[in-house]
Amino acid sequence: MSESNDNPAMANPDAVPRWYLIQCKGGESFRAAEHLDNQGYEIFHPVLQVQKKRRGKLCWLDEPLFPYYLFIRLDRLDSNWRPIRSTRGVLKLVGFGDEPLPVEDELVSTLQDSAGQQPEAHTANVYFRAGETVEISDGPFRALQAVFESQKGEERAIVLLNLLHGQQRLEMPIGHLRRQ
C-alpha cells in the first residue's frame, strides 16, 4: 500500500478541514455562532471585553472582534454545507463567486492564541476597573503605581497615589495610565 493511500489528506486535499469565513446579518453574530454550534459545526467567534454604559452604569460586555463575521471549520468532502446558509443569523459564506475561499490556518491560530488577551491601556477609549492597580506612564508621577478610582469624562481619570504618608486623590489624563 502506498503512503498516499494511508493518509486520506494526501490522496485528496479536499478531505482536509479548513477554516472559512461566514458573514452574519447585522448584530446577529452571537446568534449565528450559537445556532451553528448547536448543529455540531466547529466555529470560532473571537470576542473582546469592552466597558460600556448601560442604563447609566458602566459594565463589561463581550463584543465580537469582527462584528459581522465568524469562522467555521469544514472539509469539502464530509462536512454538510447545506444548512449553513439557512442558519439563523447567517448571511453567507465569504467567497469568490460561488466558491467559498478558505482562510489561512495561521491567521485563525494567531487569533485563537490571543483570544482573551486585552490590549494595553494607552488610549482614552480603554477603561479600567475601580480598585485596579495601574502604572502612571507619563507626567511628573511617571513610573509610580496608583489605584484607579474612577473615570471623569471621556479623557480624565481619578487615581489614588500613596504620597506624603497617605493616599492622595489625583486627576490626570487617562492616556497616562496603563495596566500592570
Secondary structure as UniProt FT lines:
FT   HELIX           3..6
FT   HELIX           8..11
FT   HELIX           13..15
FT   STRAND          18..24
FT   TURN            26..27
FT   HELIX           29..38
FT   TURN            39..40
FT   STRAND          42..44
FT   STRAND          47..54
FT   TURN            55..56
FT   STRAND          57..64
FT   TURN            67..68
FT   STRAND          69..74
FT   TURN            76..78
FT   HELIX           82..85
FT   TURN            88..89
FT   STRAND          90..93
FT   STRAND          95..96
FT   TURN            97..98
FT   STRAND          99..100
FT   STRAND          102..103
FT   HELIX           105..114
FT   TURN            115..116
FT   TURN            124..125
FT   TURN            130..131
FT   STRAND          133..136
FT   TURN            140..143
FT   STRAND          145..152
FT   TURN            153..155
FT   STRAND          156..163
FT   TURN            164..165
FT   STRAND          166..173
FT   HELIX           174..176
FT   STRAND          177..179
//
